[in-house]
């Protein structure tokens, strides 16, 4: 999943550490960070959507600036996705 966050920078290890080991750790974290930043499926048991914009319908949501896939609710509380 991507949150628009840059992949963290991992500094060069200081000389008092084992450089080979640190390189392996840094490489592993770099791979992990790339995987986290890669969009993909999400699975969860709970979700709370707060402060969702309110629109009457899909056309109003698009006019209001939501992109396809954006989430909004109607005044009656229906949860909808822009198509």
PyMOL Python script that loads the backbone (N, CA, C, O; Angstrom):
from pymol import cmd

cmd.read_pdbstr("""\
ATOM      1  N   UNK A   1       0.851  -1.147   0.000  1.00  0.00           N
ATOM      2  CA  UNK A   1       0.000   0.000   0.000  1.00  0.00           C
ATOM      3  C   UNK A   1       0.895   1.206   0.000  1.00  0.00           C
ATOM      4  O   UNK A   1       1.937   1.226   0.655  1.00  0.00           O
ATOM      5  N   UNK A   2       0.491   2.197  -0.727  1.00  0.00           N
ATOM      6  CA  UNK A   2       1.314   3.379  -0.804  1.00  0.00           C
ATOM      7  C   UNK A   2       0.614   4.541  -0.119  1.00  0.00           C
ATOM      8  O   UNK A   2      -0.564   4.803  -0.361  1.00  0.00           O
ATOM      9  N   UNK A   3       1.346   5.229   0.732  1.00  0.00           N
ATOM     10  CA  UNK A   3       0.811   6.387   1.417  1.00  0.00           C
ATOM     11  C   UNK A   3       1.473   7.667   0.954  1.00  0.00           C
ATOM     12  O   UNK A   3       1.293   8.706   1.589  1.00  0.00           O
ATOM     13  N   UNK A   4       2.220   7.633  -0.111  1.00  0.00           N
ATOM     14  CA  UNK A   4       2.915   8.797  -0.590  1.00  0.00           C
ATOM     15  C   UNK A   4       4.156   9.122   0.227  1.00  0.00           C
ATOM     16  O   UNK A   4       4.740  10.193   0.065  1.00  0.00           O
ATOM     17  N   UNK A   5       4.560   8.222   1.092  1.00  0.00           N
ATOM     18  CA  UNK A   5       5.751   8.441   1.897  1.00  0.00           C
ATOM     19  C   UNK A   5       6.984   7.981   1.137  1.00  0.00           C
ATOM     20  O   UNK A   5       6.953   6.943   0.477  1.00  0.00           O
ATOM     21  N   UNK A   6       8.066   8.743   1.222  1.00  0.00           N
ATOM     22  CA  UNK A   6       9.292   8.287   0.559  1.00  0.00           C
ATOM     23  C   UNK A   6       9.874   7.090   1.296  1.00  0.00           C
ATOM     24  O   UNK A   6       9.658   6.921   2.496  1.00  0.00           O
ATOM     25  N   UNK A   7      10.604   6.272   0.576  1.00  0.00           N
ATOM     26  CA  UNK A   7      11.282   5.144   1.201  1.00  0.00           C
ATOM     27  C   UNK A   7      12.375   5.710   2.098  1.00  0.00           C
ATOM     28  O   UNK A   7      13.136   6.575   1.663  1.00  0.00           O
ATOM     29  N   UNK A   8      12.471   5.242   3.341  1.00  0.00           N
ATOM     30  CA  UNK A   8      13.441   5.817   4.264  1.00  0.00           C
ATOM     31  C   UNK A   8      14.879   5.627   3.803  1.00  0.00           C
ATOM     32  O   UNK A   8      15.204   4.665   3.108  1.00  0.00           O
ATOM     33  N   UNK A   9      15.719   6.547   4.199  1.00  0.00           N
ATOM     34  CA  UNK A   9      17.145   6.480   3.907  1.00  0.00           C
ATOM     35  C   UNK A   9      17.830   5.708   5.033  1.00  0.00           C
ATOM     36  O   UNK A   9      17.615   5.990   6.212  1.00  0.00           O
ATOM     37  N   UNK A  10      18.644   4.747   4.663  1.00  0.00           N
ATOM     38  CA  UNK A  10      19.411   3.988   5.642  1.00  0.00           C
ATOM     39  C   UNK A  10      20.881   4.385   5.497  1.00  0.00           C
ATOM     40  O   UNK A  10      21.480   4.157   4.446  1.00  0.00           O
ATOM     41  N   UNK A  11      21.459   4.968   6.527  1.00  0.00           N
ATOM     42  CA  UNK A  11      22.826   5.475   6.424  1.00  0.00           C
ATOM     43  C   UNK A  11      23.870   4.373   6.338  1.00  0.00           C
ATOM     44  O   UNK A  11      23.608   3.213   6.658  1.00  0.00           O
ATOM     45  N   UNK A  12      25.042   4.759   5.904  1.00  0.00           N
ATOM     46  CA  UNK A  12      26.180   3.843   5.882  1.00  0.00           C
ATOM     47  C   UNK A  12      26.562   3.516   7.321  1.00  0.00           C
ATOM     48  O   UNK A  12      26.621   4.409   8.165  1.00  0.00           O
ATOM     49  N   UNK A  13      26.823   2.231   7.607  1.00  0.00           N
ATOM     50  CA  UNK A  13      27.134   1.862   8.996  1.00  0.00           C
ATOM     51  C   UNK A  13      28.478   2.442   9.447  1.00  0.00           C
ATOM     52  O   UNK A  13      29.410   2.564   8.652  1.00  0.00           O
ATOM     53  N   UNK A  14      28.563   2.791  10.715  1.00  0.00           N
ATOM     54  CA  UNK A  14      29.843   3.273  11.248  1.00  0.00           C
ATOM     55  C   UNK A  14      30.889   2.159  11.243  1.00  0.00           C
ATOM     56  O   UNK A  14      30.540   0.981  11.168  1.00  0.00           O
ATOM     57  N   UNK A  15      32.139   2.517  11.321  1.00  0.00           N
ATOM     58  CA  UNK A  15      33.219   1.512  11.253  1.00  0.00           C
ATOM     59  C   UNK A  15      33.199   0.528  12.411  1.00  0.00           C
ATOM     60  O   UNK A  15      33.698  -0.588  12.264  1.00  0.00           O
ATOM     61  N   UNK A  16      32.636   0.904  13.570  1.00  0.00           N
ATOM     62  CA  UNK A  16      32.642  -0.035  14.695  1.00  0.00           C
ATOM     63  C   UNK A  16      31.648  -1.181  14.543  1.00  0.00           C
ATOM     64  O   UNK A  16      31.670  -2.117  15.342  1.00  0.00           O
ATOM     65  N   UNK A  17      30.777  -1.130  13.538  1.00  0.00           N
ATOM     66  CA  UNK A  17      29.859  -2.235  13.264  1.00  0.00           C
ATOM     67  C   UNK A  17      30.425  -3.118  12.169  1.00  0.00           C
ATOM     68  O   UNK A  17      31.325  -2.712  11.433  1.00  0.00           O
ATOM     69  N   UNK A  18      29.892  -4.330  12.064  1.00  0.00           N
ATOM     70  CA  UNK A  18      30.256  -5.228  10.976  1.00  0.00           C
ATOM     71  C   UNK A  18      29.547  -4.728   9.723  1.00  0.00           C
ATOM     72  O   UNK A  18      28.324  -4.824   9.617  1.00  0.00           O
ATOM     73  N   UNK A  19      30.300  -4.204   8.789  1.00  0.00           N
ATOM     74  CA  UNK A  19      29.712  -3.574   7.609  1.00  0.00           C
ATOM     75  C   UNK A  19      28.920  -4.562   6.757  1.00  0.00           C
ATOM     76  O   UNK A  19      27.881  -4.200   6.205  1.00  0.00           O
ATOM     77  N   UNK A  20      29.384  -5.779   6.643  1.00  0.00           N
ATOM     78  CA  UNK A  20      28.667  -6.775   5.840  1.00  0.00           C
ATOM     79  C   UNK A  20      27.290  -7.055   6.440  1.00  0.00           C
ATOM     80  O   UNK A  20      26.290  -7.117   5.724  1.00  0.00           O
ATOM     81  N   UNK A  21      27.250  -7.222   7.756  1.00  0.00           N
ATOM     82  CA  UNK A  21      25.978  -7.467   8.436  1.00  0.00           C
ATOM     83  C   UNK A  21      25.045  -6.269   8.288  1.00  0.00           C
ATOM     84  O   UNK A  21      23.867  -6.425   7.964  1.00  0.00           O
ATOM     85  N   UNK A  22      25.574  -5.086   8.526  1.00  0.00           N
ATOM     86  CA  UNK A  22      24.746  -3.887   8.405  1.00  0.00           C
ATOM     87  C   UNK A  22      24.219  -3.727   6.984  1.00  0.00           C
ATOM     88  O   UNK A  22      23.076  -3.312   6.793  1.00  0.00           O
ATOM     89  N   UNK A  23      25.033  -4.050   5.992  1.00  0.00           N
ATOM     90  CA  UNK A  23      24.584  -3.963   4.600  1.00  0.00           C
ATOM     91  C   UNK A  23      23.408  -4.908   4.363  1.00  0.00           C
ATOM     92  O   UNK A  23      22.460  -4.556   3.660  1.00  0.00           O
ATOM     93  N   UNK A  24      23.466  -6.095   4.942  1.00  0.00           N
ATOM     94  CA  UNK A  24      22.365  -7.046   4.799  1.00  0.00           C
ATOM     95  C   UNK A  24      21.103  -6.521   5.481  1.00  0.00           C
ATOM     96  O   UNK A  24      20.004  -6.639   4.938  1.00  0.00           O
ATOM     97  N   UNK A  25      21.261  -5.946   6.664  1.00  0.00           N
ATOM     98  CA  UNK A  25      20.109  -5.393   7.384  1.00  0.00           C
ATOM     99  C   UNK A  25      19.500  -4.245   6.592  1.00  0.00           C
ATOM    100  O   UNK A  25      18.281  -4.168   6.438  1.00  0.00           O
ATOM    101  N   UNK A  26      20.335  -3.367   6.097  1.00  0.00           N
ATOM    102  CA  UNK A  26      19.856  -2.232   5.311  1.00  0.00           C
ATOM    103  C   UNK A  26      19.143  -2.709   4.052  1.00  0.00           C
ATOM    104  O   UNK A  26      18.087  -2.181   3.702  1.00  0.00           O
ATOM    105  N   UNK A  27      19.707  -3.698   3.370  1.00  0.00           N
ATOM    106  CA  UNK A  27      19.079  -4.242   2.167  1.00  0.00           C
ATOM    107  C   UNK A  27      17.705  -4.838   2.504  1.00  0.00           C
ATOM    108  O   UNK A  27      16.742  -4.653   1.760  1.00  0.00           O
ATOM    109  N   UNK A  28      17.627  -5.552   3.627  1.00  0.00           N
ATOM    110  CA  UNK A  28      16.348  -6.155   4.023  1.00  0.00           C
ATOM    111  C   UNK A  28      15.308  -5.087   4.314  1.00  0.00           C
ATOM    112  O   UNK A  28      14.158  -5.211   3.891  1.00  0.00           O
ATOM    113  N   UNK A  29      15.699  -4.033   5.033  1.00  0.00           N
ATOM    114  CA  UNK A  29      14.755  -2.954   5.318  1.00  0.00           C
ATOM    115  C   UNK A  29      14.371  -2.208   4.047  1.00  0.00           C
ATOM    116  O   UNK A  29      13.232  -1.761   3.912  1.00  0.00           O
ATOM    117  N   UNK A  30      15.298  -2.072   3.126  1.00  0.00           N
ATOM    118  CA  UNK A  30      14.989  -1.407   1.854  1.00  0.00           C
ATOM    119  C   UNK A  30      13.952  -2.203   1.066  1.00  0.00           C
ATOM    120  O   UNK A  30      13.018  -1.630   0.505  1.00  0.00           O
ATOM    121  N   UNK A  31      14.117  -3.505   1.025  1.00  0.00           N
ATOM    122  CA  UNK A  31      13.136  -4.350   0.337  1.00  0.00           C
ATOM    123  C   UNK A  31      11.781  -4.231   1.023  1.00  0.00           C
ATOM    124  O   UNK A  31      10.752  -4.101   0.358  1.00  0.00           O
ATOM    125  N   UNK A  32      11.781  -4.275   2.348  1.00  0.00           N
ATOM    126  CA  UNK A  32      10.528  -4.134   3.093  1.00  0.00           C
ATOM    127  C   UNK A  32       9.850  -2.804   2.790  1.00  0.00           C
ATOM    128  O   UNK A  32       8.644  -2.758   2.548  1.00  0.00           O
ATOM    129  N   UNK A  33      10.622  -1.725   2.803  1.00  0.00           N
ATOM    130  CA  UNK A  33      10.062  -0.398   2.538  1.00  0.00           C
ATOM    131  C   UNK A  33       9.474  -0.321   1.135  1.00  0.00           C
ATOM    132  O   UNK A  33       8.423   0.291   0.945  1.00  0.00           O
ATOM    133  N   UNK A  34      10.123  -0.924   0.158  1.00  0.00           N
ATOM    134  CA  UNK A  34       9.594  -0.938  -1.206  1.00  0.00           C
ATOM    135  C   UNK A  34       8.300  -1.738  -1.277  1.00  0.00           C
ATOM    136  O   UNK A  34       7.366  -1.356  -1.982  1.00  0.00           O
ATOM    137  N   UNK A  35       8.246  -2.836  -0.554  1.00  0.00           N
ATOM    138  CA  UNK A  35       7.037  -3.649  -0.553  1.00  0.00           C
ATOM    139  C   UNK A  35       5.876  -2.902   0.095  1.00  0.00           C
ATOM    140  O   UNK A  35       4.744  -2.979  -0.384  1.00  0.00           O
ATOM    141  N   UNK A  36       6.145  -2.189   1.167  1.00  0.00           N
ATOM    142  CA  UNK A  36       5.102  -1.432   1.847  1.00  0.00           C
ATOM    143  C   UNK A  36       4.601  -0.307   0.947  1.00  0.00           C
ATOM    144  O   UNK A  36       3.410   0.006   0.951  1.00  0.00           O
ATOM    145  N   UNK A  37       5.497   0.299   0.180  1.00  0.00           N
ATOM    146  CA  UNK A  37       5.139   1.412  -0.689  1.00  0.00           C
ATOM    147  C   UNK A  37       4.447   0.956  -1.972  1.00  0.00           C
ATOM    148  O   UNK A  37       3.912   1.783  -2.711  1.00  0.00           O
ATOM    149  N   UNK A  38       4.451  -0.333  -2.241  1.00  0.00           N
ATOM    150  CA  UNK A  38       3.856  -0.868  -3.462  1.00  0.00           C
ATOM    151  C   UNK A  38       2.357  -1.090  -3.259  1.00  0.00           C
ATOM    152  O   UNK A  38       1.969  -1.839  -2.363  1.00  0.00           O
ATOM    153  N   UNK A  39       1.508  -0.458  -4.069  1.00  0.00           N
ATOM    154  CA  UNK A  39       0.069  -0.665  -3.907  1.00  0.00           C
ATOM    155  C   UNK A  39      -0.303  -2.140  -4.091  1.00  0.00           C
ATOM    156  O   UNK A  39       0.267  -2.839  -4.930  1.00  0.00           O
ATOM    157  N   UNK A  40      -1.236  -2.579  -3.318  1.00  0.00           N
ATOM    158  CA  UNK A  40      -1.687  -3.960  -3.411  1.00  0.00           C
ATOM    159  C   UNK A  40      -2.900  -4.179  -2.535  1.00  0.00           C
ATOM    160  O   UNK A  40      -3.465  -3.221  -2.005  1.00  0.00           O
ATOM    161  N   UNK A  41      -3.306  -5.420  -2.376  1.00  0.00           N
ATOM    162  CA  UNK A  41      -4.509  -5.716  -1.590  1.00  0.00           C
ATOM    163  C   UNK A  41      -4.308  -5.394  -0.109  1.00  0.00           C
ATOM    164  O   UNK A  41      -3.202  -5.462   0.428  1.00  0.00           O
ATOM    165  N   UNK A  42      -5.424  -5.041   0.522  1.00  0.00           N
ATOM    166  CA  UNK A  42      -5.434  -4.740   1.951  1.00  0.00           C
ATOM    167  C   UNK A  42      -6.427  -5.671   2.627  1.00  0.00           C
ATOM    168  O   UNK A  42      -7.511  -5.925   2.104  1.00  0.00           O
ATOM    169  N   UNK A  43      -6.052  -6.169   3.776  1.00  0.00           N
ATOM    170  CA  UNK A  43      -6.965  -7.014   4.550  1.00  0.00           C
ATOM    171  C   UNK A  43      -6.974  -6.495   5.968  1.00  0.00           C
ATOM    172  O   UNK A  43      -5.925  -6.192   6.536  1.00  0.00           O
ATOM    173  N   UNK A  44      -8.159  -6.393   6.541  1.00  0.00           N
ATOM    174  CA  UNK A  44      -8.268  -5.907   7.907  1.00  0.00           C
ATOM    175  C   UNK A  44      -9.540  -6.413   8.553  1.00  0.00           C
ATOM    176  O   UNK A  44     -10.414  -6.966   7.884  1.00  0.00           O
ATOM    177  N   UNK A  45      -9.637  -6.222   9.849  1.00  0.00           N
ATOM    178  CA  UNK A  45     -10.828  -6.665  10.572  1.00  0.00           C
ATOM    179  C   UNK A  45     -11.721  -5.498  10.974  1.00  0.00           C
ATOM    180  O   UNK A  45     -12.908  -5.691  11.233  1.00  0.00           O
ATOM    181  N   UNK A  46     -11.167  -4.291  11.029  1.00  0.00           N
ATOM    182  CA  UNK A  46     -11.950  -3.109  11.370  1.00  0.00           C
ATOM    183  C   UNK A  46     -11.448  -1.920  10.575  1.00  0.00           C
ATOM    184  O   UNK A  46     -10.284  -1.868  10.179  1.00  0.00           O
ATOM    185  N   UNK A  47     -12.338  -0.963  10.345  1.00  0.00           N
ATOM    186  CA  UNK A  47     -11.953   0.281   9.697  1.00  0.00           C
ATOM    187  C   UNK A  47     -12.882   1.382  10.213  1.00  0.00           C
ATOM    188  O   UNK A  47     -14.075   1.161  10.418  1.00  0.00           O
ATOM    189  N   UNK A  48     -12.322   2.547  10.413  1.00  0.00           N
ATOM    190  CA  UNK A  48     -13.112   3.703  10.807  1.00  0.00           C
ATOM    191  C   UNK A  48     -12.817   4.818   9.823  1.00  0.00           C
ATOM    192  O   UNK A  48     -11.673   5.255   9.703  1.00  0.00           O
ATOM    193  N   UNK A  49     -13.823   5.276   9.127  1.00  0.00           N
ATOM    194  CA  UNK A  49     -13.675   6.363   8.169  1.00  0.00           C
ATOM    195  C   UNK A  49     -14.297   7.608   8.776  1.00  0.00           C
ATOM    196  O   UNK A  49     -15.513   7.678   8.953  1.00  0.00           O
ATOM    197  N   UNK A  50     -13.474   8.578   9.091  1.00  0.00           N
ATOM    198  CA  UNK A  50     -13.965   9.788   9.733  1.00  0.00           C
ATOM    199  C   UNK A  50     -13.821  10.980   8.796  1.00  0.00           C
ATOM    200  O   UNK A  50     -12.960  10.999   7.917  1.00  0.00           O
ATOM    201  N   UNK A  51     -14.665  11.954   8.999  1.00  0.00           N
ATOM    202  CA  UNK A  51     -14.628  13.202   8.232  1.00  0.00           C
ATOM    203  C   UNK A  51     -14.737  12.985   6.724  1.00  0.00           C
ATOM    204  O   UNK A  51     -14.106  13.697   5.944  1.00  0.00           O
ATOM    205  N   UNK A  52     -15.534  12.006   6.319  1.00  0.00           N
ATOM    206  CA  UNK A  52     -15.743  11.787   4.888  1.00  0.00           C
ATOM    207  C   UNK A  52     -16.514  12.961   4.297  1.00  0.00           C
ATOM    208  O   UNK A  52     -17.411  13.503   4.943  1.00  0.00           O
ATOM    209  N   UNK A  53     -16.170  13.357   3.071  1.00  0.00           N
ATOM    210  CA  UNK A  53     -16.946  14.413   2.436  1.00  0.00           C
ATOM    211  C   UNK A  53     -18.366  13.927   2.146  1.00  0.00           C
ATOM    212  O   UNK A  53     -18.597  12.733   1.960  1.00  0.00           O
ATOM    213  N   UNK A  54     -19.302  14.856   2.109  1.00  0.00           N
ATOM    214  CA  UNK A  54     -20.706  14.534   1.863  1.00  0.00           C
ATOM    215  C   UNK A  54     -21.093  15.079   0.486  1.00  0.00           C
ATOM    216  O   UNK A  54     -20.929  16.267   0.208  1.00  0.00           O
ATOM    217  N   UNK A  55     -21.605  14.197  -0.362  1.00  0.00           N
ATOM    218  CA  UNK A  55     -22.080  14.583  -1.691  1.00  0.00           C
ATOM    219  C   UNK A  55     -23.406  13.878  -1.950  1.00  0.00           C
ATOM    220  O   UNK A  55     -23.675  12.814  -1.392  1.00  0.00           O
ATOM    221  N   UNK A  56     -24.217  14.471  -2.787  1.00  0.00           N
ATOM    222  CA  UNK A  56     -25.531  13.900  -3.094  1.00  0.00           C
ATOM    223  C   UNK A  56     -25.423  12.652  -3.961  1.00  0.00           C
ATOM    224  O   UNK A  56     -26.205  11.713  -3.813  1.00  0.00           O
ATOM    225  N   UNK A  57     -24.435  12.651  -4.880  1.00  0.00           N
ATOM    226  CA  UNK A  57     -24.316  11.522  -5.810  1.00  0.00           C
ATOM    227  C   UNK A  57     -22.919  11.515  -6.427  1.00  0.00           C
ATOM    228  O   UNK A  57     -22.074  12.345  -6.093  1.00  0.00           O
ATOM    229  N   UNK A  58     -22.693  10.567  -7.328  1.00  0.00           N
ATOM    230  CA  UNK A  58     -21.391  10.403  -7.966  1.00  0.00           C
ATOM    231  C   UNK A  58     -20.977  11.661  -8.729  1.00  0.00           C
ATOM    232  O   UNK A  58     -19.832  12.101  -8.624  1.00  0.00           O
ATOM    233  N   UNK A  59     -21.890  12.230  -9.484  1.00  0.00           N
ATOM    234  CA  UNK A  59     -21.565  13.425 -10.273  1.00  0.00           C
ATOM    235  C   UNK A  59     -21.148  14.587  -9.369  1.00  0.00           C
ATOM    236  O   UNK A  59     -20.200  15.307  -9.681  1.00  0.00           O
ATOM    237  N   UNK A  60     -21.847  14.767  -8.261  1.00  0.00           N
ATOM    238  CA  UNK A  60     -21.506  15.836  -7.327  1.00  0.00           C
ATOM    239  C   UNK A  60     -20.128  15.595  -6.699  1.00  0.00           C
ATOM    240  O   UNK A  60     -19.368  16.538  -6.480  1.00  0.00           O
ATOM    241  N   UNK A  61     -19.816  14.333  -6.412  1.00  0.00           N
ATOM    242  CA  UNK A  61     -18.510  14.008  -5.838  1.00  0.00           C
ATOM    243  C   UNK A  61     -17.388  14.320  -6.825  1.00  0.00           C
ATOM    244  O   UNK A  61     -16.357  14.871  -6.440  1.00  0.00           O
ATOM    245  N   UNK A  62     -17.586  13.969  -8.094  1.00  0.00           N
ATOM    246  CA  UNK A  62     -16.581  14.260  -9.121  1.00  0.00           C
ATOM    247  C   UNK A  62     -16.420  15.769  -9.280  1.00  0.00           C
ATOM    248  O   UNK A  62     -15.299  16.272  -9.338  1.00  0.00           O
ATOM    249  N   UNK A  63     -17.525  16.480  -9.350  1.00  0.00           N
ATOM    250  CA  UNK A  63     -17.486  17.937  -9.457  1.00  0.00           C
ATOM    251  C   UNK A  63     -16.789  18.543  -8.243  1.00  0.00           C
ATOM    252  O   UNK A  63     -16.101  19.557  -8.357  1.00  0.00           O
ATOM    253  N   UNK A  64     -16.968  17.923  -7.089  1.00  0.00           N
ATOM    254  CA  UNK A  64     -16.346  18.397  -5.855  1.00  0.00           C
ATOM    255  C   UNK A  64     -14.871  18.073  -5.742  1.00  0.00           C
ATOM    256  O   UNK A  64     -14.215  18.495  -4.789  1.00  0.00           O
ATOM    257  N   UNK A  65     -14.333  17.321  -6.710  1.00  0.00           N
ATOM    258  CA  UNK A  65     -12.898  17.058  -6.724  1.00  0.00           C
ATOM    259  C   UNK A  65     -12.462  15.660  -6.361  1.00  0.00           C
ATOM    260  O   UNK A  65     -11.262  15.387  -6.344  1.00  0.00           O
ATOM    261  N   UNK A  66     -13.393  14.753  -6.067  1.00  0.00           N
ATOM    262  CA  UNK A  66     -12.985  13.377  -5.763  1.00  0.00           C
ATOM    263  C   UNK A  66     -12.620  12.643  -7.045  1.00  0.00           C
ATOM    264  O   UNK A  66     -13.280  12.801  -8.073  1.00  0.00           O
ATOM    265  N   UNK A  67     -11.571  11.845  -6.976  1.00  0.00           N
ATOM    266  CA  UNK A  67     -11.143  11.040  -8.117  1.00  0.00           C
ATOM    267  C   UNK A  67     -11.871   9.695  -8.091  1.00  0.00           C
ATOM    268  O   UNK A  67     -12.468   9.314  -7.084  1.00  0.00           O
ATOM    269  N   UNK A  68     -11.809   8.992  -9.212  1.00  0.00           N
ATOM    270  CA  UNK A  68     -12.380   7.645  -9.276  1.00  0.00           C
ATOM    271  C   UNK A  68     -11.738   6.807  -8.179  1.00  0.00           C
ATOM    272  O   UNK A  68     -10.516   6.792  -8.036  1.00  0.00           O
ATOM    273  N   UNK A  69     -12.557   6.117  -7.414  1.00  0.00           N
ATOM    274  CA  UNK A  69     -12.087   5.316  -6.286  1.00  0.00           C
ATOM    275  C   UNK A  69     -12.168   6.059  -4.962  1.00  0.00           C
ATOM    276  O   UNK A  69     -12.004   5.454  -3.902  1.00  0.00           O
ATOM    277  N   UNK A  70     -12.423   7.372  -5.010  1.00  0.00           N
ATOM    278  CA  UNK A  70     -12.573   8.156  -3.790  1.00  0.00           C
ATOM    279  C   UNK A  70     -13.824   7.753  -3.035  1.00  0.00           C
ATOM    280  O   UNK A  70     -14.807   7.323  -3.638  1.00  0.00           O
ATOM    281  N   UNK A  71     -13.791   7.888  -1.727  1.00  0.00           N
ATOM    282  CA  UNK A  71     -14.909   7.481  -0.876  1.00  0.00           C
ATOM    283  C   UNK A  71     -15.615   8.728  -0.337  1.00  0.00           C
ATOM    284  O   UNK A  71     -14.974   9.697   0.068  1.00  0.00           O
ATOM    285  N   UNK A  72     -16.935   8.680  -0.343  1.00  0.00           N
ATOM    286  CA  UNK A  72     -17.740   9.760   0.217  1.00  0.00           C
ATOM    287  C   UNK A  72     -19.001   9.170   0.816  1.00  0.00           C
ATOM    288  O   UNK A  72     -19.264   7.975   0.684  1.00  0.00           O
ATOM    289  N   UNK A  73     -19.781  10.018   1.478  1.00  0.00           N
ATOM    290  CA  UNK A  73     -21.070   9.561   1.995  1.00  0.00           C
ATOM    291  C   UNK A  73     -22.147  10.533   1.535  1.00  0.00           C
ATOM    292  O   UNK A  73     -21.869  11.674   1.167  1.00  0.00           O
ATOM    293  N   UNK A  74     -23.361  10.056   1.565  1.00  0.00           N
ATOM    294  CA  UNK A  74     -24.489  10.915   1.225  1.00  0.00           C
ATOM    295  C   UNK A  74     -25.021  11.528   2.521  1.00  0.00           C
ATOM    296  O   UNK A  74     -24.613  11.135   3.614  1.00  0.00           O
ATOM    297  N   UNK A  75     -25.934  12.493   2.390  1.00  0.00           N
ATOM    298  CA  UNK A  75     -26.515  13.144   3.574  1.00  0.00           C
ATOM    299  C   UNK A  75     -27.275  12.148   4.439  1.00  0.00           C
ATOM    300  O   UNK A  75     -27.439  12.370   5.639  1.00  0.00           O
ATOM    301  N   UNK A  76     -27.742  11.048   3.842  1.00  0.00           N
ATOM    302  CA  UNK A  76     -28.472  10.035   4.615  1.00  0.00           C
ATOM    303  C   UNK A  76     -27.537   8.988   5.216  1.00  0.00           C
ATOM    304  O   UNK A  76     -27.996   8.067   5.891  1.00  0.00           O
ATOM    305  N   UNK A  77     -26.223   9.119   4.979  1.00  0.00           N
ATOM    306  CA  UNK A  77     -25.263   8.210   5.604  1.00  0.00           C
ATOM    307  C   UNK A  77     -24.828   7.037   4.756  1.00  0.00           C
ATOM    308  O   UNK A  77     -24.102   6.175   5.250  1.00  0.00           O
ATOM    309  N   UNK A  78     -25.238   6.963   3.498  1.00  0.00           N
ATOM    310  CA  UNK A  78     -24.800   5.864   2.628  1.00  0.00           C
ATOM    311  C   UNK A  78     -23.329   6.060   2.275  1.00  0.00           C
ATOM    312  O   UNK A  78     -22.919   7.161   1.908  1.00  0.00           O
ATOM    313  N   UNK A  79     -22.541   5.006   2.384  1.00  0.00           N
ATOM    314  CA  UNK A  79     -21.156   5.032   2.002  1.00  0.00           C
ATOM    315  C   UNK A  79     -21.061   4.704   0.525  1.00  0.00           C
ATOM    316  O   UNK A  79     -21.614   3.702   0.071  1.00  0.00           O
ATOM    317  N   UNK A  80     -20.349   5.555  -0.242  1.00  0.00           N
ATOM    318  CA  UNK A  80     -20.256   5.351  -1.691  1.00  0.00           C
ATOM    319  C   UNK A  80     -18.838   5.562  -2.176  1.00  0.00           C
ATOM    320  O   UNK A  80     -18.028   6.218  -1.521  1.00  0.00           O
ATOM    321  N   UNK A  81     -18.552   4.995  -3.336  1.00  0.00           N
ATOM    322  CA  UNK A  81     -17.257   5.109  -3.990  1.00  0.00           C
ATOM    323  C   UNK A  81     -17.474   5.737  -5.353  1.00  0.00           C
ATOM    324  O   UNK A  81     -18.388   5.352  -6.082  1.00  0.00           O
ATOM    325  N   UNK A  82     -16.635   6.707  -5.697  1.00  0.00           N
ATOM    326  CA  UNK A  82     -16.740   7.367  -7.014  1.00  0.00           C
ATOM    327  C   UNK A  82     -16.373   6.363  -8.090  1.00  0.00           C
ATOM    328  O   UNK A  82     -15.351   5.681  -8.005  1.00  0.00           O
ATOM    329  N   UNK A  83     -17.236   6.282  -9.118  1.00  0.00           N
ATOM    330  CA  UNK A  83     -16.967   5.386 -10.257  1.00  0.00           C
ATOM    331  C   UNK A  83     -16.788   6.189 -11.522  1.00  0.00           C
ATOM    332  O   UNK A  83     -16.554   5.619 -12.588  1.00  0.00           O
TER     333      UNK A  83
END
""", "prot")
cmd.dss("prot")
cmd.show_as("cartoon", "prot")
cmd.util.cbc("prot")
cmd.orient("prot")
